[in-house]
Amino acid sequence: MELKDTMTIDGVTYRRERPAGANVIVIAANGWIFVGEAACDDGNGGNLVLQNASVVRKWTNGKGIGGLVKEANKPEYTLDPVGTITVHAPIATIECEW
């Protein structure tokens, strides 16, 4: 299935927006999970640029990836800093509360 940045329903065209500046968890292809500041959509077919990004390597708290949404849970996750990355066609993004 190809991801689209726009969708037309009843003659109205909607554009997919990403929360620029917000900290987000990004689920990417092949099981990769990243967290970082959503800098922008690079305008290249749904790619998302993350600044101050980290790979979410592991968690053992039983809360799953959704537990990282809460700042209080952040220390329970192992995050490997990677800097600025481009995620090609993210599968999902989850806004963080921190």
DSSP file (Angstrom, degrees, kcal/mol; ACC not computed):
  #  RESIDUE AA STRUCTURE BP1 BP2  ACC     N-H-->O    O-->H-N    N-H-->O    O-->H-N    TCO  KAPPA ALPHA  PHI   PSI    X-CA   Y-CA   Z-CA
    1    1 A M              0   0    0      0, 0.0     2,-0.4     0, 0.0     0, 0.0   0.000 360.0 360.0 360.0 129.7    0.0    0.0    0.0
    2    2 A E        -     0   0    0      1,-0.0     2,-0.3     0, 0.0     0, 0.0  -0.721 360.0-129.3 -88.7 132.3    1.4    3.4   -1.0
    3    3 A L        -     0   0    0     -2,-0.4     2,-0.4    42,-0.1    86,-0.0  -0.631  22.9-155.6 -80.1 137.8    1.2    6.2    1.5
    4    4 A K        -     0   0    0     -2,-0.3     3,-0.0     1,-0.1    12,-0.0  -0.894  18.4-153.1-114.8 143.8   -0.3    9.4    0.2
    5    5 A D  S    S+     0   0    0     -2,-0.4    11,-3.2    10,-0.1     2,-0.3   0.649  85.1  41.8 -86.1 -16.8    0.2   12.9    1.6
    6    6 A T  E     -A   15   0A   0      9,-0.2     2,-0.3     2,-0.0     9,-0.2  -0.938  61.8-173.6-130.1 154.9   -3.2   14.1    0.3
    7    7 A M  E     -A   14   0A   0      7,-2.3     7,-3.6    -2,-0.3     2,-0.5  -0.992  13.0-148.3-145.0 137.3   -6.6   12.6    0.2
    8    8 A T  E     +A   13   0A   0     -2,-0.3     2,-0.4     5,-0.3     5,-0.2  -0.941  17.2 176.5-112.5 125.3   -9.8   13.9   -1.5
    9    9 A I  E >  S-A   12   0A   0      3,-2.7     3,-2.2    -2,-0.5    -2,-0.0  -0.994  73.4 -16.1-128.1 124.2  -13.2   13.2    0.1
   10   10 A D  T 3  S-     0   0    0     -2,-0.4    -1,-0.1     1,-0.3     3,-0.1   0.865 129.6 -51.7  49.3  42.2  -16.4   14.6   -1.4
   11   11 A G  T 3  S+     0   0    0      1,-0.2     2,-0.5    -3,-0.0    -1,-0.3   0.428 114.6 115.0  81.1  -1.8  -14.3   17.1   -3.4
   12   12 A V  E <   -A    9   0A   0     -3,-2.2    -3,-2.7     2,-0.0     2,-0.5  -0.900  56.9-145.1-104.7 127.4  -12.4   18.4   -0.4
   13   13 A T  E     -A    8   0A   0     -2,-0.5     2,-0.4    -5,-0.2    -5,-0.3  -0.803  13.4-164.7 -96.0 128.0   -8.6   17.7   -0.5
   14   14 A Y  E     -A    7   0A   0     -7,-3.6    -7,-2.3    -2,-0.5     2,-0.4  -0.882   6.1-149.7-110.6 141.2   -6.9   17.0    2.9
   15   15 A R  E     -A    6   0A   0     -2,-0.4     2,-0.3    -9,-0.2    -9,-0.2  -0.928  21.5-117.8-112.6 135.4   -3.2   17.1    3.4
   16   16 A R        -     0   0    0    -11,-3.2     2,-0.3    -2,-0.4    30,-0.1  -0.548  34.6-161.3 -69.6 127.4   -1.4   15.0    6.0
   17   17 A E        -     0   0    0     -2,-0.3    -1,-0.0     2,-0.0     0, 0.0  -0.847   7.9-153.4-111.5 147.8    0.2   17.2    8.6
   18   18 A R        -     0   0    0     -2,-0.3     2,-1.8    23,-0.0    23,-0.1  -0.923  32.2-105.8-117.8 148.2    3.0   16.3   11.0
   19   19 A P    >   -     0   0    0      0, 0.0     3,-1.9     0, 0.0    19,-0.3  -0.491  38.7-153.7 -77.2  82.2    3.5   18.1   14.4
   20   20 A A  T 3  S+     0   0    0     -2,-1.8    19,-0.2     1,-0.3     3,-0.1  -0.300  77.4  14.7 -57.9 133.4    6.6   20.2   13.6
   21   21 A G  T 3  S+     0   0    0     17,-4.3    -1,-0.3     1,-0.3     2,-0.2   0.203 100.3 115.4  88.9 -15.7    8.5   21.0   16.8
   22   22 A A  S <  S-     0   0    0     -3,-1.9    16,-2.9    16,-0.3     2,-0.5  -0.565  72.8-112.9 -86.0 150.6    6.8   18.4   18.9
   23   23 A N  E     +B   37   0B   0     14,-0.2    73,-3.0    73,-0.2     2,-0.3  -0.717  46.7 179.3 -78.2 128.8    8.6   15.4   20.3
   24   24 A V  E     -BC  36  95B   0     12,-3.0    12,-2.0    -2,-0.5     2,-0.5  -0.944  32.4-132.4-133.2 152.2    7.2   12.3   18.6
   25   25 A I  E     -BC  35  94B   0     69,-2.8    69,-2.5    -2,-0.3     2,-0.5  -0.898  28.9-158.9 -96.6 132.4    7.7    8.6   18.6
   26   26 A V  E     -BC  34  93B   0      8,-3.2     8,-2.5    -2,-0.5     2,-0.6  -0.964  10.0-155.3-119.9 125.0    8.1    7.3   15.1
   27   27 A I  E     -BC  33  92B   0     65,-2.6    64,-2.3    -2,-0.5    65,-1.5  -0.883  26.7-179.4 -96.1 121.4    7.5    3.7   14.1
   28   28 A A    >   -     0   0    0      4,-3.1     3,-0.8    -2,-0.6     4,-0.1  -0.528  32.8 -63.5-115.1 179.3    9.4    3.0   11.0
   29   29 A A  G >  S+     0   0    0     59,-0.3     3,-1.5     1,-0.2    -1,-0.2  -0.183 112.7  23.8 -62.0 155.5   10.0    0.0    8.6
   30   30 A N  G 3  S-     0   0    0      1,-0.3    -1,-0.2     2,-0.0    -2,-0.0   0.715 131.4 -64.6  60.8  26.2   11.6   -3.2    9.8
   31   31 A G  G <  S+     0   0    0     -3,-0.8    -1,-0.3     1,-0.3     2,-0.2   0.508  88.3 150.7  82.6   4.4   10.7   -2.6   13.5
   32   32 A W    <   -     0   0    0     -3,-1.5    -4,-3.1    -4,-0.1     2,-0.4  -0.500  24.8-167.6 -71.7 138.2   12.8    0.6   14.0
   33   33 A I  E     -B   27   0B   0     23,-0.3    23,-2.9    -6,-0.2     2,-0.3  -0.997   7.1-179.5-129.3 128.6   11.5    3.0   16.6
   34   34 A F  E     -BD  26  55B   0     -8,-2.5    -8,-3.2    -2,-0.4     2,-0.4  -0.861  12.7-161.7-123.3 157.2   12.8    6.5   16.9
   35   35 A V  E     +BD  25  54B   0     19,-2.2    19,-2.5    -2,-0.3     2,-0.3  -0.996  35.7 107.7-136.4 139.5   12.0    9.4   19.2
   36   36 A G  E     -B   24   0B   0    -12,-2.0   -12,-3.0    -2,-0.4     2,-0.6  -0.985  67.7 -52.9 176.6-174.8   12.9   13.0   18.5
   37   37 A E  E     -BD  23  51B   0     14,-2.8    14,-2.8    -2,-0.3     2,-0.8  -0.756  50.3-127.3 -88.7 121.1   11.8   16.5   17.6
   38   38 A A  E     + D   0  50B   0    -16,-2.9   -17,-4.3    -2,-0.6   -16,-0.3  -0.558  32.4 176.8 -70.1 108.3    9.7   16.6   14.4
   39   39 A A  E     -     0   0B   0     10,-2.5     2,-0.3    -2,-0.8    -1,-0.2   0.933  52.4 -52.4 -81.8 -49.1   11.6   19.2   12.3
   40   40 A C  E     - D   0  49B   0      9,-1.0     9,-2.9   -20,-0.1     2,-0.6  -0.974  45.5 -94.0-176.0 164.6    9.6   19.0    9.1
   41   41 A D  E     - D   0  48B   0     -2,-0.3     7,-0.2     7,-0.2     4,-0.1  -0.885  37.6-141.8 -87.9 123.9    8.2   16.9    6.3
   42   42 A D        -     0   0    0      5,-1.1     6,-0.1    -2,-0.6    -1,-0.1   0.435  30.6-119.3 -74.4   4.8   10.9   17.1    3.7
   43   43 A G  S    S+     0   0    0      4,-0.4     2,-0.3     1,-0.1    -1,-0.1   0.696  80.4 119.4  70.7  18.6    8.3   17.3    0.9
   44   44 A N  S    S-     0   0    0      3,-0.2    -1,-0.1     1,-0.0    -2,-0.1  -0.449  97.1 -59.3-118.4  57.4    9.7   14.1   -0.6
   45   45 A G  S    S-     0   0    0     -2,-0.3   -42,-0.1     1,-0.2    44,-0.0   0.819 108.0 -39.9  78.2  31.5    6.9   11.6   -0.5
   46   46 A G  S    S+     0   0    0      1,-0.3     2,-0.2    43,-0.1    -1,-0.2   0.629  88.1 152.7  95.8  13.8    6.1   11.5    3.2
   47   47 A N        -     0   0    0     41,-0.2    -5,-1.1    42,-0.2     2,-0.4  -0.527  30.3-150.7 -76.4 146.4    9.6   11.5    4.7
   48   48 A L  E     -DE  41  87B   0     39,-2.6    39,-3.4    -7,-0.2     2,-0.5  -0.976   1.6-147.4-123.0 127.8    9.9   12.9    8.2
   49   49 A V  E     -DE  40  86B   0     -9,-2.9   -10,-2.5    -2,-0.4    -9,-1.0  -0.820  14.4-166.2 -95.1 128.9   13.0   14.7    9.5
   50   50 A L  E     -DE  38  85B   0     35,-2.9    35,-2.4    -2,-0.5     3,-0.4  -0.956   2.0-160.4-114.9 132.4   13.7   14.3   13.3
   51   51 A Q  E    S+D   37   0B   0    -14,-2.8   -14,-2.8    -2,-0.4    33,-0.2  -0.777  77.4  17.4-105.6 157.1   16.2   16.4   15.1
   52   52 A N  E    S+     0   0B   0     -2,-0.3    -1,-0.2   -16,-0.2    32,-0.2   0.889  96.0 172.7  50.7  41.4   17.8   15.4   18.5
   53   53 A A  E     - E   0  83B   0     30,-3.2    29,-2.9    -3,-0.4    30,-1.4  -0.417  21.5-169.1 -86.0 155.2   16.6   11.9   17.6
   54   54 A S  E     -DE  35  81B   0    -19,-2.5   -19,-2.2    27,-0.3     2,-0.5  -0.980  24.7-120.9-136.6 150.1   17.3    8.7   19.4
   55   55 A V  E     -DE  34  80B   0     25,-2.6    25,-2.6    -2,-0.3     2,-1.1  -0.791  26.9-130.7 -84.0 132.3   16.8    5.0   18.5
   56   56 A V  E     + E   0  79B   0    -23,-2.9   -23,-0.3    -2,-0.5    23,-0.2  -0.764  34.3 174.3 -84.7 103.2   14.5    3.4   21.1
   57   57 A R  E     -     0   0B   0     21,-2.4     2,-0.3    -2,-1.1    -1,-0.2   0.915  51.9 -22.1 -82.6 -45.0   16.7    0.3   21.8
   58   58 A K  E     - E   0  78B   0     20,-1.1    20,-3.0     2,-0.0     2,-0.3  -0.996  43.2-169.0-161.8 163.1   14.8   -1.4   24.6
   59   59 A W  E     - E   0  77B   0     -2,-0.3    18,-0.2    18,-0.2     6,-0.1  -0.966   4.4-176.8-152.4 148.0   12.4   -1.1   27.5
   60   60 A T        +     0   0    0     16,-0.7    17,-0.1    -2,-0.3    -1,-0.0   0.155  58.5  99.7-132.1  17.3   11.6   -3.6   30.3
   61   61 A N  S    S-     0   0    0     15,-0.2    -1,-0.1     3,-0.1    16,-0.1   0.492  87.1-121.6 -89.0  -2.7    8.8   -1.9   32.2
   62   62 A G  S    S+     0   0    0      1,-0.1    -1,-0.0    -3,-0.1    -2,-0.0   0.540  87.0 106.2  77.3   5.5    5.9   -3.7   30.6
   63   63 A K  S  > S-     0   0    0      1,-0.2     4,-0.6    10,-0.1     3,-0.3   0.497  71.7-143.7 -95.7  -5.1    4.4   -0.5   29.3
   64   64 A G  T >4  -     0   0    0      1,-0.2     3,-1.1     2,-0.2     4,-0.3  -0.084  46.4 -50.0  69.2-175.0    5.3   -1.0   25.7
   65   65 A I  G >4 S+     0   0    0      1,-0.3     3,-1.4     2,-0.2     4,-0.2   0.804 132.8  66.8 -68.0 -28.1    6.3    1.8   23.3
   66   66 A G  G >4 S+     0   0    0     -3,-0.3     3,-1.4     1,-0.3     4,-0.3   0.739  86.4  70.7 -64.3 -22.5    3.3    3.9   24.3
   67   67 A G  G X< S+     0   0    0     -3,-1.1     3,-1.0    -4,-0.6     6,-0.3   0.753  84.5  68.5 -65.7 -23.2    4.7    4.2   27.8
   68   68 A L  G <  S+     0   0    0     -3,-1.4    -1,-0.3    -4,-0.3    -2,-0.2   0.649  79.4  79.9 -70.6 -14.4    7.4    6.5   26.4
   69   69 A V  G <  S+     0   0    0     -3,-1.4    28,-2.6    -4,-0.2     2,-0.4   0.865  82.8  72.1 -59.0 -36.6    4.7    9.1   25.7
   70   70 A K  S X> S-     0   0    0     -3,-1.0     3,-1.3    -4,-0.3     4,-0.6  -0.689  78.2-143.6 -85.7 129.4    4.8   10.1   29.4
   71   71 A E  G >4 S+     0   0    0     -2,-0.4     3,-1.1     1,-0.3    -1,-0.1   0.842  98.8  64.4 -60.2 -34.5    7.9   12.0   30.5
   72   72 A A  G 34 S+     0   0    0      1,-0.3    -1,-0.3     2,-0.1     4,-0.1   0.784 103.9  47.7 -61.1 -26.3    7.9   10.3   33.9
   73   73 A N  G X4 S+     0   0    0     -3,-1.3     3,-2.1    -6,-0.3    -1,-0.3   0.588  83.7  95.6 -89.2 -11.7    8.6    7.0   32.1
   74   74 A K  G X< S+     0   0    0     -3,-1.1     3,-1.8    -4,-0.6    -1,-0.2   0.841  77.9  57.4 -52.8 -42.1   11.4    8.2   29.9
   75   75 A P  G 3  S+     0   0    0      0, 0.0    -1,-0.3     0, 0.0    -2,-0.1   0.694  96.3  66.3 -64.6 -14.9   14.2    7.0   32.2
   76   76 A E  G <  S+     0   0    0     -3,-2.1   -16,-0.7    -4,-0.1     2,-0.3   0.476  92.4  75.5 -83.3  -1.5   12.9    3.5   31.9
   77   77 A Y  E <  S-E   59   0B   0     -3,-1.8     2,-0.7    -4,-0.2   -18,-0.2  -0.835  79.3-128.9-111.3 147.4   13.7    3.3   28.2
   78   78 A T  E     -E   58   0B   0    -20,-3.0   -21,-2.4    -2,-0.3   -20,-1.1  -0.874  31.4-175.1 -95.9 113.6   17.2    2.8   26.6
   79   79 A L  E     -E   56   0B   0     -2,-0.7   -23,-0.2   -23,-0.2   -45,-0.0  -0.936  14.8-156.5-113.4 128.6   17.6    5.6   24.0
   80   80 A D  E     -E   55   0B   0    -25,-2.6   -25,-2.6    -2,-0.5    -2,-0.0  -0.906  23.0-130.6-105.2 108.8   20.6    5.7   21.8
   81   81 A P  E     +E   54   0B   0      0, 0.0   -27,-0.3     0, 0.0   -28,-0.1  -0.306  34.6 165.8 -61.3 136.9   21.2    9.3   20.5
   82   82 A V  E     -     0   0B   0    -29,-2.9     2,-0.4     1,-0.3   -28,-0.2   0.430  33.8-138.3-129.0  -6.6   21.7    9.5   16.7
   83   83 A G  E     +E   53   0B   0    -30,-1.4   -30,-3.2   -32,-0.1     2,-0.5  -0.701  65.8   3.1  88.3-131.5   21.3   13.3   16.0
   84   84 A T  E    S+     0   0B   0     -2,-0.4     2,-0.3   -33,-0.2   -33,-0.2  -0.819  72.2 168.9 -98.6 131.2   19.3   14.3   12.9
   85   85 A I  E     -E   50   0B   0    -35,-2.4   -35,-2.9    -2,-0.5     2,-0.5  -0.934  30.4-134.7-136.1 160.1   17.7   11.5   10.8
   86   86 A T  E     -E   49   0B   0     -2,-0.3     2,-0.6   -37,-0.2   -37,-0.2  -0.981  16.4-154.5-114.7 123.5   15.2   11.2    8.0
   87   87 A V  E     -E   48   0B   0    -39,-3.4   -39,-2.6    -2,-0.5     2,-0.6  -0.880  15.9-137.7 -99.2 120.0   12.5    8.5    8.4
   88   88 A H  S    S-     0   0    0     -2,-0.6   -59,-0.3     1,-0.3   -41,-0.2  -0.680  74.2 -22.0 -83.3 119.4   11.3    7.4    5.0
   89   89 A A  S    S-     0   0    0     -2,-0.6    -1,-0.3     1,-0.1   -42,-0.2   0.941  83.1-139.9  47.8  68.7    7.5    6.9    4.9
   90   90 A P        -     0   0    0      0, 0.0   -62,-0.2     0, 0.0     3,-0.1  -0.216   5.9-144.5 -56.7 145.1    6.9    6.5    8.7
   91   91 A I  S    S-     0   0    0    -64,-2.3     2,-0.3     1,-0.3   -63,-0.2   0.888  77.5 -12.4 -76.3 -41.4    4.3    3.8    9.6
   92   92 A A  E     -C   27   0B   0    -65,-1.5   -65,-2.6     2,-0.0     2,-0.4  -0.989  55.4-152.0-156.8 153.2    3.0    5.8   12.5
   93   93 A T  E     -C   26   0B   0     -2,-0.3     2,-0.4   -67,-0.2   -67,-0.2  -0.989   8.3-165.1-127.4 142.5    3.8    8.8   14.7
   94   94 A I  E     -C   25   0B   0    -69,-2.5   -69,-2.8    -2,-0.4     2,-0.2  -0.991  21.2-128.9-127.1 121.5    2.8    9.3   18.3
   95   95 A E  E     -C   24   0B   0     -2,-0.4   -71,-0.2   -71,-0.2     2,-0.2  -0.496  22.4-138.3 -71.8 137.2    3.0   12.7   20.0
   96   96 A C        -     0   0    0    -73,-3.0   -73,-0.2    -2,-0.2   -26,-0.2  -0.584   9.3-135.0 -90.2 156.7    4.8   12.7   23.3
   97   97 A E              0   0    0    -28,-2.6   -27,-0.1    -2,-0.2    -1,-0.1   0.348 360.0 360.0 -90.3   5.0    3.7   14.7   26.3
   98   98 A W              0   0    0    -29,-0.3    -1,-0.2   -75,-0.1   -28,-0.1   0.359 360.0 360.0-119.7 360.0    7.2   16.0   27.0
